[in-house]
Amino acid sequence: MSTAPTLLQWQRALRTCAMRGDPGALLKHVRGDATATAERRAAIYADAYRLRLIEVLGNDHPVLQASLGREAFAALANDYIDAHPSTTPSVRDFGRHFATWLRTVHAPLAQIELATFEWAQGEVFDGRDADLAVLADLASLAPDAWPALSLALHPAARVLCLRGNAAAQVAAHGRGEAIAAFVDGGEERHWLLWRRGFDVHWRALAVDEAAALAVLSAGGTFGELCTGLAASIPEHEVARRAAGLLKRWLCDELIVRFSIQS
């Protein structure tokens, strides 16, 4: 005499049906129903699982979805679901591998860079908060303390390297305008994305500013930042350039509370 399936067996069978589209393990536990009807009922869960994850990816990448069209985007998302099924109860991070996966399947650069940019936008928007440094914090610093000043970027800030015009495409979509065709600039350019208040901002970076931000991201000091600037601009301009960058970063709410390294 067969025993009734346990709750865990039911759950595993339902998971297999939903995630793999395979109702076999679930159907053998269904009683009093025609096989065809049971399969249709089981398919509801598989369809709902995929449709929900496609919706999540579309919400995270609205410009990519608009540029491809819903059907083409759904087909791409379905392939991603097969490669990276959801592993946690929350869908917040479900798309974290999407841009990298697009590279592995040799997707067009336009898709890869749009996915990269849009995912970074989401990370910036809901990244964790931090205590911000302000100009007044620097007023009391002794001159000999500046070289050892340790500055850190806000944890929600992101720096990307892009060859194309993903930023312009996202901006156009946000204004309700037609999305321009992808343009490959040929060379990578650094872009900074950051949050100020509840708004996400972005801008292209000059080469020396990108290098300076890399110093900060690596835990460098103000002195090391100035040394890096001296490699690309005349020495007599270093102090002015460093001060100008620091002032802009503070105004943009990019720098968190600092410390003096011993």
C-alpha distance (Angstrom), angle and dihedral (degrees) to the residues before:
residue distance angle dihedral
M1 . . .
S2 3.77 . .
T3 3.76 118.8 .
A4 3.76 124.8 -131.4
P5 3.80 114.6 -98.2
T6 3.77 116.7 -100.1
L7 3.79 122.0 -118.2
L8 3.81 89.4 -105.8
Q9 3.80 91.0 53.8
W10 3.79 90.5 50.5
Q11 3.79 90.9 49.6
R12 3.80 93.5 49.2
A13 3.79 92.1 47.6
L14 3.80 91.3 49.8
R15 3.81 91.1 48.0
T16 3.81 91.2 51.7
C17 3.78 90.4 49.3
A18 3.80 94.2 48.3
M19 3.80 99.7 40.9
R20 3.81 100.8 35.9
G21 3.79 101.6 26.4
D22 3.81 88.7 -122.9
P23 3.83 111.2 131.8
G24 3.82 95.1 175.7
A25 3.80 97.8 101.5
L26 3.78 90.6 45.2
L27 3.82 97.2 46.3
K28 3.77 94.3 57.6
H29 3.80 87.8 63.6
V30 3.83 94.5 49.1
R31 3.79 113.0 99.3
G32 3.76 133.5 -168.0
D33 3.78 96.6 18.2
A34 3.77 136.3 102.2
T35 3.78 113.5 -104.3
A36 3.81 94.0 -121.1
T37 3.80 92.0 50.9
A38 3.80 91.5 46.5
E39 3.80 90.7 51.4
R40 3.79 91.2 51.7
R41 3.77 90.7 49.8
A42 3.80 92.1 47.8
A43 3.81 91.2 48.6
I44 3.80 89.0 61.8
Y45 3.80 89.1 71.0
A46 3.80 94.4 46.0
D47 3.80 91.7 48.3
A48 3.80 92.9 46.1
Y49 3.81 91.6 50.6
R50 3.78 93.6 53.5
L51 3.79 96.3 39.5
R52 3.79 90.8 52.9
L53 3.81 93.1 50.5
I54 3.81 91.6 46.0
E55 3.80 87.6 52.4
V56 3.81 90.4 50.7
L57 3.81 92.1 51.7
G58 3.79 90.2 46.9
N59 3.80 91.1 52.5
D60 3.81 90.2 50.0
H61 3.83 92.8 46.0
P62 3.82 107.9 31.2
V63 3.80 95.0 151.8
L64 3.79 93.7 50.1
Q65 3.80 89.2 47.8
A66 3.81 91.5 49.5
S67 3.79 92.8 47.4
L68 3.81 94.0 49.7
G69 3.80 98.6 36.1
R70 3.78 123.9 -117.2
E71 3.80 97.1 -86.0
A72 3.79 95.7 49.2
F73 3.80 90.9 44.3
A74 3.81 91.3 49.9
A75 3.81 90.6 52.1
L76 3.80 90.4 50.8
A77 3.80 91.1 46.5
N78 3.81 91.3 50.6
D79 3.79 90.4 56.4
Y80 3.80 90.0 48.9
I81 3.82 90.7 51.1
D82 3.81 89.5 55.0
A83 3.80 90.8 50.1
H84 3.83 97.0 41.3
P85 3.81 112.1 21.7
S86 3.78 116.5 -170.1
T87 3.81 111.7 -85.0
T88 3.81 104.0 -178.6
P89 3.82 135.9 51.7
S90 3.81 89.8 -115.6
V91 3.81 118.7 71.2
R92 3.81 93.4 -158.9
D93 3.80 93.5 103.2
F94 3.78 98.1 31.3
G95 3.81 93.0 109.8
R96 3.80 96.1 46.2
H97 3.83 92.3 110.0
F98 3.80 96.1 41.1
A99 3.81 100.1 100.0
T100 3.80 92.3 42.6
W101 3.80 90.6 48.1
L102 3.80 90.1 51.9
R103 3.79 87.8 58.4
T104 3.79 92.5 50.7
V105 3.82 91.6 53.9
H106 3.82 90.5 46.2
A107 3.79 95.4 -116.6
P108 3.83 117.2 177.8
L109 3.80 114.8 -78.9
A110 3.80 89.4 -118.0
Q111 3.82 90.6 63.7
I112 3.80 94.0 43.2
E113 3.79 94.8 51.2
L114 3.80 94.7 44.2
A115 3.80 90.1 50.6
T116 3.80 90.6 47.4
F117 3.79 93.5 49.4
E118 3.79 96.0 44.9
W119 3.80 93.3 47.4
A120 3.81 89.6 50.8
Q121 3.80 88.9 52.1
G122 3.79 89.8 56.9
E123 3.79 92.8 47.6
V124 3.80 91.2 50.2
F125 3.80 93.0 47.9
D126 3.79 97.1 52.9
G127 3.81 99.9 25.8
R128 3.77 116.3 128.5
D129 3.79 121.6 -83.0
A130 3.79 125.2 -115.3
D131 3.81 137.7 -172.7
L132 3.79 107.5 -89.2
A133 3.78 126.7 -135.1
V134 3.81 116.6 -130.3
L135 3.79 133.6 -162.5
A136 3.80 91.0 -101.9
D137 3.81 89.1 63.1
L138 3.80 89.4 66.8
A139 3.79 96.9 48.6
S140 3.78 94.9 81.9
L141 3.80 96.2 47.7
A142 3.79 116.1 117.5
P143 3.83 113.7 -127.8
D144 3.79 92.3 -114.9
A145 3.83 90.5 55.0
W146 3.81 95.5 62.7
P147 3.82 98.7 80.9
A148 3.82 91.0 56.8
L149 3.80 94.1 44.4
S150 3.80 107.6 129.5
L151 3.80 112.8 -149.7
A152 3.79 125.5 -171.9
L153 3.78 131.3 -166.1
H154 3.77 120.2 -121.7
P155 3.83 107.2 -90.7
A156 3.80 91.4 -123.5
A157 3.83 94.3 57.3
R158 3.80 119.5 103.9
V159 3.81 133.5 -167.1
L160 3.81 116.9 -156.4
C161 3.79 134.0 -173.5
L162 3.80 112.1 -139.6
R163 3.79 133.5 171.8
G164 3.77 97.4 -168.2
N165 3.80 142.3 50.5
A166 3.81 100.0 -89.3
A167 3.81 90.9 131.8
A168 3.81 91.6 55.5
Q169 3.81 91.0 46.6
V170 3.80 91.5 52.4
A171 3.80 91.7 46.6
A172 3.82 91.9 50.4
H173 3.80 91.7 49.8
G174 3.81 90.0 49.9
R175 3.81 89.7 55.0
G176 3.78 91.4 50.1
E177 3.80 92.7 -110.5
A178 3.79 129.5 134.5
I179 3.80 113.8 -81.7
A180 3.78 109.8 -110.6
A181 3.78 120.2 -128.4
F182 3.78 116.2 -92.5
V183 3.79 114.2 -89.4
D184 3.80 119.1 -162.0
G185 3.79 107.9 -147.4
G186 3.79 91.3 -164.6
E187 3.80 96.1 -131.8
E188 3.79 128.2 64.6
R189 3.77 117.4 -108.2
H190 3.79 126.7 -165.4
W191 3.79 119.7 -119.4
L192 3.79 127.0 -168.6
L193 3.81 120.5 -148.3
W194 3.77 119.7 -171.8
R195 3.78 142.5 157.2
R196 3.76 124.8 -117.9
G197 3.76 112.6 -177.6
F198 3.80 104.5 -39.3
D199 3.81 95.8 -30.4
V200 3.80 128.6 95.4
H201 3.80 115.3 -139.0
W202 3.78 132.8 -175.6
R203 3.78 139.1 -175.7
A204 3.78 139.9 169.8
L205 3.79 115.6 -99.3
A206 3.77 129.8 -133.6
V207 3.79 112.9 -123.3
D208 3.81 94.4 -107.7
E209 3.82 93.0 48.4
A210 3.79 91.6 50.0
A211 3.81 89.3 51.9
A212 3.81 90.8 47.7
L213 3.80 92.1 51.4
A214 3.81 89.2 49.6
V215 3.82 88.1 57.0
L216 3.80 90.1 52.3
S217 3.79 92.6 46.6
A218 3.80 89.4 53.7
G219 3.82 91.5 53.6
G220 3.80 95.7 -102.1
T221 3.78 127.6 159.2
F222 3.78 132.0 -116.1
G223 3.79 87.7 -104.7
E224 3.80 91.3 55.4
L225 3.79 89.6 47.0
C226 3.81 90.2 55.2
T227 3.80 91.1 47.5
G228 3.79 89.0 54.0
L229 3.80 92.2 49.5
A230 3.81 90.5 51.4
A231 3.79 88.5 63.8
S232 3.80 92.4 64.3
I233 3.82 107.3 27.8
P234 3.81 134.5 41.3
E235 3.79 113.3 -78.8
H236 3.79 94.1 -120.5
E237 3.83 89.6 59.5
V238 3.80 97.1 50.0
A239 3.81 98.2 88.2
R240 3.80 93.5 48.0
R241 3.80 93.2 45.8
A242 3.81 93.2 47.1
A243 3.81 91.8 48.7
G244 3.80 91.1 48.0
L245 3.79 92.9 50.8
L246 3.78 92.8 46.9
K247 3.81 91.9 49.9
R248 3.79 91.6 50.3
W249 3.80 92.8 47.6
L250 3.79 91.1 50.8
C251 3.81 92.1 48.7
D252 3.79 90.3 48.6
E253 3.83 90.1 51.4
L254 3.78 92.2 -119.1
I255 3.81 99.9 130.7
V256 3.79 125.5 74.3
R257 3.79 127.0 -152.1
F258 3.77 109.2 -57.1
S259 3.78 136.8 -143.7
I260 3.78 137.3 -158.0
Q261 3.78 114.9 -113.7
S262 3.78 114.3 -132.5
